[in-house]
């Protein structure tokens, strides 16, 4: 696990992760310390001793656990058990998917739906610091979060920045090695048009709705982008977002 302070309010927990046992994807939890001192944990990774120590060092008050889509939820059970007073935020269909997979029954306290996505009532301390946009047209039902004080876009499978160098930096393994990983990285980097094609053909199941959401996020004041997969984008986030979603904009 690589633990890093991305900004005074944001700490990331980055880990290696092999998708389908073939692709060096990497994984990342993002911890945001709200102005109240409450912690919001996005896409929680395994609750390891290092993760627990980091939470304690940040004050220990986990108030929110967020699954930004229906894929980044596998660690909800352990985190909710460890921090039972926390509230869980996620998209529609998540609790049902977890039940079908035999996971722990974790109540999703605040559920984003296609109908409520622009008027959902989130707790005041959280809503004050975050803009949100639910991509109901995304294959994974993605919720994008903008932490306004730091101008940071936090997401799960909306923006990728492969290869996952930071997430594999302590493994002794080349993050760009392997035929499958090289193929994936061709489409999920931020330089060429591969991610534009990936977004258009693979992830946008309802292109009209997806495009509407992309236009909303493109209007946000973004400097950094923290993806779950690949390296953190430290600057020019708004321009990079507009480039990789150009076909939707």
N, C-alpha and C positions, 0 to 999 in steps of 0.2 A: 504494500500500500504506500502510495506517495501522498503525503499530507502537505497541502500548500495553501498559504493565504493569497488569494487572488486580489482581494481588496481589503480595506479595514473591516468590512462587514461580512466578507464571504470567504469560506474555507472549503476546499475540495478534497475529497478522498478518492484517489484514482487507483484502479486495480486492473491487472490483466484479466482478460475474458476472451475465451475462444468460442465463437458462435458456431453452432452445429459441429463442434470439434474440428473445424477447418479454418475459419476466418479469425484472424487476430483483430478482434473488434475493440477490446478494452471496455471498461465500465467506470462510471464516476457518479458519486453522490456529491451534492452541493448543499452546504450548510450556510444559511443566511441568518445573521444575528439582527433581529429587528431592533428598532429604536427603543422598544420596551425591554429589551434583553431576552425576549423569547426567541427560541431557535426554530427555524423552518428547515426541514430536511427534505430535499428533492431527490427522487430516484435512489432510495437507500440501498447501499451495498451491504454485504454481510456485516453483522454487528460484532466485529472482532474486538479484541482488547484495545487495539490502537484506535478504533472508532470510538469506543466508550471513553477512553482517556481524552480524546479530542473533544467530545461532547462535554465532559467534565471541565476541561480547561476553558470552555466557552460559557460556562455558567450552569450547564446541566439542565436548563429548563426547555425541554423539547415541547413546543406547543403545537407544531404542525408537522405532519408527515405527508408528503405529496407523491402520488404516483402520476407522473405527467401523461401517461397513456396506458393502454391495456397490456403492455409488455413489461414495464418497469415496476413490478409489484411483488416479486417473489420474496422480498425481505420484509414486507409489511408486518407479517405476524410477529417475528422476533422484536422488531422495533416497537410495535404497539404494546407488546407484553412488557417490555423494559420501561416504556414511558406511557403508562396507561391513561394519563390525563391529556395526552396529545389528541388533536383532531385530525382526521384523515381527509384529504382532498383528492379527488380522482374523477375520471370520466364515466359516463353511463356505460353499463355493461361490464364493468370491472368486477363488481362483487359476484355477479352471475358466472363470469369466466372463472374466477377463483374457486367457486363452489364446484363447477364442473371438473376442475383439475384436482379437487380434493385438498385444496389449501385451507389454512385456518380461516374461520369466518370472521373477517375484520369488517366492521361497519364503516362504510364510506360516509362520513358526516356531511360533506359538501360535494354534491354530484353535479358535474357539468353535463348538460344535455343540449341538443340542438335548439330546443325551445327556450331554455333559460340562459343561454351563454352570454347574453349581453345585459342581463338583469339579475344574475345570481347574487345572492346576498352572502358575502364572505365576512368573517369577523373583522371588526373595524381596524384593529392594529395591523392585520395582514393586508386588507384592501387599501389601506392608506399608502403602503409602500410598493404595491404591485399593480401593474396593468396586466390583464389576462385576455387571451383570445383562444377559444376552443375551435380547433380544426376538425369539425365533425365530418368533413369530407376526406380526412386523412385515413389511410388504411388502419392505422393503430389508434385512432381517436386521440390525437395529440392536443395537449393544452400547452400553450406558450406563455411564459411568465417574464415580464420585464420588471426587474428590480430598479425602480426609478432613481433612488439615491445614488446608485453606482452606475446607472445606465447599462445594466447587464441583462442580456437575454438568456434565460435558462430554459433548456429544452431537453427532450429525450431523443426522439427520432425525427426531428424536423430538420435540423442542420447537423451535418457531419463534418469533421475535419481530419480525415485520415491522411497518413498512417497514425496509429495510436502510440506515438513515441513516448510520451510521458507515462502512459499507463503500463508500458512494457520496460520502462527504464531501469527497474531493479531486478529484472528477470534474467539478464544475460542473453536474451533472445532478441534478434533483429525484428522490430515491429513490422518491417516491410518484406519479410521473407516468406516464401511459399507461394505456389502458383495461385491458390484460391485467394490468398490475402492480396496479392498483386492485382488480381482481377477486380476484387472489391474496391481497393484503393483507387483504381482508375476511375471509378464512378463516384466515389464519395470523398474526393478532395475538393478544395475550394478554388482551384486554379482554372481548369478547363471547363468544358460544357457537360462533363459527365454527370454532375449532380443535377444540372438542369433537366437532363433526360430522365434521370432516376426519379426526380420529383414528379415529372409529368406522367411517365408511363407506369411507375411502380407504386407510388405512395398516394397519389391523388385519385381516389375512387369516385368522388363527386367533384369534378373539375370546377364547376361554377361556384360551389360553396368554398372549396379550397382556395380559389383565386380571391374571393371576397375576404377570406381570413388573411391571406398573404398580403393583400393591399393594406389591411389594418395594421399588421405588424411592420410593414415597410414604412409606415408613417410614424413609428415610434422613434424616440431618441436613443439609439443603440450605439454603444462604443465597444463593449466586450460581448462575446457570445460564449456561453459554456455549454458544450454538447456533452452527451453521455459517452459518445464514441469518437475518439480522436482528440487532438490537442485543443486547449482553450484558445480561442481567437481573442487576442489581447487588444486589438485596435481596428478601426475602420469597419466595425461590425455592420453598420447600416448599409454601407456600400457593398459589402460582401453578401449580405442577405438579399439585396436587390439584384445582384448579379446571378446568384444561384436560383432565384425564383423568377427570373426575367420572363420566362414563358407564361407564368401566371399573372404577371403584372402588366 
